[in-house]
Amino acid sequence: MDQYERPGETVRLSPERLDTLLRALAAEPRRLTYIYLDEHESAAIEPLADAVVEWSRARSRTTDPPDRAHMPTALHHRHLPALDEAGIVSYDADEQTAALASLSPATTEVLSKILDLDAVGPSRED
């Protein structure tokens, strides 16, 4: 159990931790970054930017796909620091490398559920 989990019979996150995770993954580039790092464990910013742009375009959820030229800057200044602050990744800004942080089972489960919901796509509504 990590500092964010609440004691009990089932492993649950504190409301504050859940809010932090939801805020951190609110932006699609952050969700795609988490997916990439979950598969590769670590990455330099350039190949990560390539993957985020390619996957985002393949999903074609917006009429304004991300610009490859600006993605490394967006990752460096916005997305990776937000994921780092949330404890999801470890980002070395000097080296411009990111690695998946050591996550509790409860955090991993919540992140998985968030990504499962995202995979449903915009056409399915409650």
PEVENQUI-V337165 format. One record per residue. PHI is phi in whole degrees, -180 to 180 (NA if undefined). BURIAL is # if it has 16 or more other C-alpha atoms within 10 Angstrom, else .. Layout:
{{PHI;BURIAL} {PHI;BURIAL}}
This chain:
{{NA;.} {-99;.} {-63;.} {-93;#} {-84;#} {-96;.} {-68;.} {157;.} {-68;.} {-108;.} {-76;.} {-134;#} {-92;#} {-68;.} {-58;.} {-66;.} {-67;#} {-61;#} {-60;.} {-62;#} {-65;#} {-64;.} {-64;.} {-63;#} {-100;#} {-68;.} {-97;.} {-55;.} {-58;#} {-73;#} {-64;#} {-66;#} {-63;#} {-61;#} {-59;#} {-60;#} {-70;#} {-65;.} {-85;.} {-113;.} {71;.} {-152;#} {-164;#} {-79;.} {-66;#} {-67;#} {-65;.} {-64;#} {-61;#} {-57;.} {-66;#} {-62;#} {-66;#} {-61;.} {-67;.} {-64;#} {-67;#} {-66;.} {-75;.} {41;.} {-87;.} {-126;.} {-84;.} {-120;.} {-64;.} {-64;#} {-91;.} {-59;.} {-65;.} {-99;.} {-63;#} {-59;#} {-68;.} {-64;.} {-63;#} {-65;#} {-93;.} {-118;.} {-72;#} {-67;#} {-61;#} {-66;#} {-68;#} {-66;#} {-61;.} {-79;#} {79;#} {-88;#} {-129;#} {-109;#} {-115;#} {-100;.} {-66;.} {-67;.} {-86;.} {54;.} {-130;#} {-130;#} {-138;#} {-65;#} {-76;#} {-74;.} {-111;.} {-69;.} {-58;.} {-66;#} {-65;#} {-60;.} {-65;.} {-65;#} {-61;#} {-62;.} {-65;.} {-61;#} {-68;#} {-62;.} {-65;.} {-66;.} {-69;.} {-62;.} {94;.} {-75;.} {-79;.} {-97;.} {-125;.} {-70;.}}
